[in-house]
Amino acid sequence: MDARPHRYAKALRAGLAKPRLSRCGSCRYAVNAPRLRVCALAQCIVTLSPPHLVTLPSRHCMITPSPQPRPWKHTLVFLAALLQCAAVAFSADEKLATARGGIDAGVGMVDITPTEAVTLAGSPSPKKASEVKTRLYARALVLSAGDMKVAIVTLDTLKYPVDLAVRARAKIEQTTGIPASNVIICASHTHFGPLWSYYEDQLVTPIADAVAQAAHDLTPCTVETAQGKAEGISECRRVIKDGHAWNRWQLENPAEAALYPAEGPADPEFEVLALRNADGKFKAVAYNFACHAANTRAPLISADYPGEVEQYVQKQLGYKVTTLFLTGACGDINPIYSVRRDLFAERLGGEIVRCLGQLELMAKPSLAIECREFQMPGREHPEFKEAEVARNWPGQLEHYRKTFEDMKKREKPSYQYFITGIRVGEDFAIITNANELFCSIGMSIKSHSPFKHTMTVEQTNGAHGYVPTAKAFEGGSYETWFGEHSYLSTQAGEIIERESLDLLHRLRRVP
């Protein structure tokens, strides 16, 4: 037996060798494996000559579209390649067998509510609060099919930076065995809690503990889906006045906003993924909705509307069920403040309850996941928009001057970025990004997705600020001003949409 592939695999693990591209013998995709003919994308497998048994670490199993690979684009493939060739060649169905069959689900929750007065994050004029309206949690849902496990974490906080997400995902892998690439951590973007820096270890341990609880709670579940629509509670927060974009709160009289057209759409439609126990009760309900979690309207510690929606759903069902909110593309979407505050939870919660009564059973539950890591370009030639800030928000001129100067000191040519796609069954997918993505971009991803049900989930596995549309950059205003809140390339929206759709289509092709 030729030992060279074994030595190469060992060298890869030790970091002493670089992956070399081979070409898939069937679909012609490039594969990082020497002299092997395997493609984890299309599940193409061709017999080797001479026969070998080689296992490569998943972090080295990367594929790049050929013939024009982009140097900044790397795809982390979830399924490791285990080849046994000589007399045996595995079929595509057999390769995916561990991801098929029934789905087990487990849930975990760790309370992260502050026990003292804290500064509420999410405003240029932050306030302190000690009174708790709704408690804050790290929630986890683990899905398992065969040997494949995926962890979905939701976090009641404004945002969670990429370096901390990397740490938390690594700890989850260490404590549960779930690969870091199979974990998504989504911040709810509540404006009524502290930042990660308030917590002793920046929330790494609570996140890992929630996933560990869920991993030990796995039981067989049916998987069901539905689509809901909650209208009259959210709106585009940017309007066009005199040819310029203004945030509604920047107008002298907020009621004046009704006189001007909204810059973009709001998205009232959302997806529901429900896991049901054998006793007929729901074990977990995951949903996403595109609106800033900024509806509390008072200086209180609160999970905002996601916490109130969970309470509403539990009250209507008559029992506790873990409800996971996955933040929709809401970079330019706020609650409608002219309607009563509690209408939000009533309307969105009521629509979720309606969906739970009209669910579609997933006939062939299965799991597939792909995580891409690449470098997202930073802002091109940033400049301080002094005249624009002075016109739109004069009271915050010095604040945003300082924000600009601080970010200029820390800016980079590019930033570590993750996009993850999760496929559940034949027609349900989750696609993530690490930004406050403008709503029309998220809607475009959903409308062009090959899946019947697609959740576009932002603020996940990182927090890289706003990603406006090209139209929004032309109009200007807060979300486009360079600073800690907005520093990626003006092309970031196009990159996210392109990569998201490419990943979704790849997941769709998995048998």
WOJO-V343053 format. One record per residue. SS is DSSP state (h for helix, s for strand, l for the rest). PSI is psi as a letter, one per 30 degrees, with the letter a starting at -180 (* if undefined). NEAR is the number of other ideal C-beta (glycine too) atoms within 10 Angstrom. Layout:
SS;PSI;NEAR / SS;PSI;NEAR
This chain:
l;k;10 / l;k;11 / l;f;9 / h;e;11 / h;e;20 / h;e;14 / h;e;12 / h;e;20 / h;e;19 / h;e;12 / h;e;12 / h;e;21 / h;e;14 / l;f;8 / l;g;8 / l;f;9 / l;l;15 / l;k;9 / l;k;16 / l;k;12 / s;k;15 / s;l;17 / s;k;14 / l;k;21 / l;f;15 / l;e;14 / l;f;13 / l;g;13 / l;k;21 / s;k;17 / s;k;27 / s;i;20 / l;k;25 / l;k;18 / l;g;15 / l;l;22 / l;i;19 / s;k;26 / s;j;24 / l;f;24 / l;e;20 / l;f;18 / l;h;21 / s;k;18 / s;k;24 / l;k;15 / l;k;13 / l;l;20 / l;j;10 / l;l;10 / l;k;14 / l;l;19 / s;j;13 / s;k;19 / s;k;13 / l;k;23 / l;k;10 / h;f;19 / h;f;16 / h;f;18 / l;i;21 / s;k;20 / s;k;24 / s;k;16 / l;k;15 / l;k;14 / l;g;7 / l;i;6 / l;k;14 / l;k;9 / l;f;8 / l;f;12 / s;j;16 / s;k;16 / s;k;22 / s;j;22 / s;k;22 / l;e;23 / l;j;19 / l;l;14 / l;j;22 / s;j;12 / s;k;22 / s;j;14 / l;l;20 / l;d;13 / l;f;7 / l;k;11 / l;k;13 / l;k;16 / l;l;11 / h;e;12 / h;e;10 / h;e;12 / h;e;19 / l;g;19 / h;e;14 / h;f;14 / h;g;23 / l;l;18 / l;a;14 / l;l;13 / s;k;24 / s;k;18 / s;k;22 / s;l;25 / s;l;22 / s;k;24 / s;k;19 / s;k;20 / s;k;11 / l;g;22 / l;k;16 / l;l;17 / l;g;7 / l;l;7 / l;k;11 / s;l;18 / s;k;15 / l;k;21 / l;l;19 / l;g;18 / l;k;11 / l;f;12 / l;i;7 / l;k;14 / l;l;11 / s;l;9 / s;k;21 / l;f;12 / l;k;10 / s;k;16 / l;e;15 / l;k;23 / l;l;16 / l;k;24 / s;l;24 / s;j;25 / s;k;28 / s;k;33 / s;k;25 / s;k;29 / s;k;27 / s;k;23 / s;j;22 / l;b;16 / l;g;8 / s;k;21 / s;k;23 / s;k;26 / s;k;29 / s;j;28 / s;k;29 / s;k;29 / s;k;32 / l;i;27 / l;l;25 / l;e;23 / l;l;24 / l;j;28 / l;l;17 / h;e;17 / h;e;11 / h;e;20 / h;e;28 / h;e;17 / h;e;18 / h;e;28 / h;e;27 / h;e;14 / h;e;20 / h;e;28 / h;e;18 / h;e;11 / h;f;14 / h;f;20 / l;f;9 / l;k;22 / l;k;21 / h;e;21 / h;f;22 / h;g;25 / s;k;29 / s;k;24 / s;j;27 / s;k;25 / s;k;26 / l;f;27 / l;g;27 / l;k;30 / l;g;18 / l;h;29 / l;l;29 / l;l;21 / l;l;19 / h;f;21 / h;f;11 / h;e;16 / l;l;15 / l;e;8 / l;h;14 / l;h;18 / l;g;25 / h;e;20 / h;e;16 / h;e;23 / h;e;30 / h;e;28 / h;e;18 / h;e;27 / h;e;32 / h;e;21 / h;e;19 / h;e;28 / h;f;20 / l;g;11 / l;g;18 / l;k;16 / s;l;13 / s;k;13 / s;l;22 / s;l;18 / s;k;24 / s;l;22 / s;l;19 / s;l;20 / s;k;14 / s;l;20 / s;j;12 / l;j;22 / l;l;10 / l;g;12 / l;f;21 / s;l;26 / s;l;20 / s;k;20 / l;g;30 / s;k;29 / s;l;23 / s;j;15 / s;k;16 / l;h;7 / l;g;7 / s;l;14 / s;k;26 / s;k;24 / s;k;18 / h;e;20 / h;f;12 / h;f;21 / l;k;16 / l;e;6 / l;j;8 / h;e;12 / h;f;10 / h;f;13 / h;f;21 / h;f;10 / h;f;10 / l;l;16 / l;k;10 / s;k;15 / l;e;23 / l;a;24 / l;l;15 / l;l;22 / l;j;23 / l;f;18 / s;k;14 / s;l;23 / s;l;26 / s;k;22 / s;j;26 / s;k;24 / s;k;26 / s;k;20 / l;l;15 / l;f;10 / l;g;6 / l;f;7 / l;l;12 / s;k;21 / s;e;20 / s;k;25 / s;k;26 / s;k;23 / s;l;25 / s;k;24 / s;k;28 / l;i;26 / l;k;30 / l;k;21 / l;i;28 / l;h;21 / l;f;25 / l;e;23 / l;g;12 / l;l;11 / l;i;14 / l;l;17 / s;k;23 / l;k;28 / l;f;28 / l;a;30 / h;e;29 / h;e;28 / h;e;24 / h;e;22 / h;e;28 / h;e;24 / h;e;15 / h;e;22 / h;e;22 / h;e;17 / h;e;11 / h;e;14 / h;f;15 / l;g;7 / l;l;8 / l;k;13 / l;k;19 / s;k;24 / s;j;24 / s;k;23 / s;k;28 / s;j;25 / s;k;29 / l;l;26 / l;j;29 / l;g;27 / l;e;29 / l;g;31 / s;k;25 / s;l;19 / s;l;22 / l;j;16 / l;f;15 / l;f;10 / l;l;12 / l;k;8 / l;e;14 / l;f;12 / h;e;14 / h;e;25 / h;e;22 / h;e;15 / h;e;20 / h;e;26 / h;e;23 / h;e;16 / h;e;23 / h;e;24 / h;e;17 / h;e;15 / h;e;22 / h;f;20 / l;f;8 / l;h;11 / l;l;17 / s;k;16 / s;k;12 / l;j;20 / l;e;9 / l;i;10 / l;k;23 / l;l;23 / s;k;24 / s;k;23 / s;k;26 / s;k;24 / s;k;25 / s;k;21 / s;k;19 / s;l;20 / s;j;15 / s;k;25 / s;k;18 / s;l;18 / l;k;18 / l;k;8 / l;i;6 / l;k;16 / l;l;10 / l;k;16 / l;i;17 / h;e;12 / h;e;9 / h;e;17 / h;e;23 / h;e;12 / h;e;16 / h;e;22 / l;i;19 / h;e;10 / h;f;10 / h;g;17 / h;e;14 / h;e;10 / h;e;14 / h;f;23 / h;e;14 / h;e;11 / h;e;20 / h;e;20 / h;e;11 / h;e;12 / h;e;20 / h;e;14 / h;f;6 / h;f;8 / l;l;13 / l;l;11 / l;e;7 / s;l;13 / s;k;20 / s;k;17 / s;k;24 / s;k;23 / s;k;24 / s;k;27 / s;k;28 / s;k;23 / s;k;24 / s;j;25 / l;a;24 / l;f;13 / l;g;17 / s;k;21 / s;l;25 / s;k;28 / s;k;26 / s;l;27 / l;l;31 / l;h;30 / l;l;26 / s;j;25 / s;k;30 / l;k;29 / h;e;24 / h;f;23 / h;e;27 / h;e;30 / h;e;19 / h;e;17 / h;e;23 / h;e;24 / h;f;8 / h;g;13 / l;k;21 / l;f;14 / l;k;22 / l;e;14 / s;k;20 / s;k;24 / s;j;26 / s;j;30 / s;k;27 / l;a;27 / l;h;30 / s;k;27 / l;h;29 / l;l;25 / l;i;23 / l;g;23 / s;a;22 / s;k;22 / s;j;30 / l;l;32 / l;l;23 / h;e;11 / h;e;14 / h;e;24 / h;e;16 / h;e;14 / h;f;20 / l;a;20 / l;a;25 / h;e;25 / h;f;23 / h;f;20 / l;k;23 / l;k;22 / s;a;22 / l;f;12 / l;f;18 / s;j;24 / l;g;21 / s;l;24 / l;k;16 / l;f;18 / l;g;15 / h;e;26 / h;e;26 / h;e;14 / h;e;20 / h;e;27 / h;e;20 / h;e;12 / h;e;21 / h;e;28 / h;e;18 / h;e;16 / h;e;21 / h;e;23 / h;e;14 / h;e;22 / h;e;22 / h;e;16 / h;f;11 / l;k;20 / l;*;13
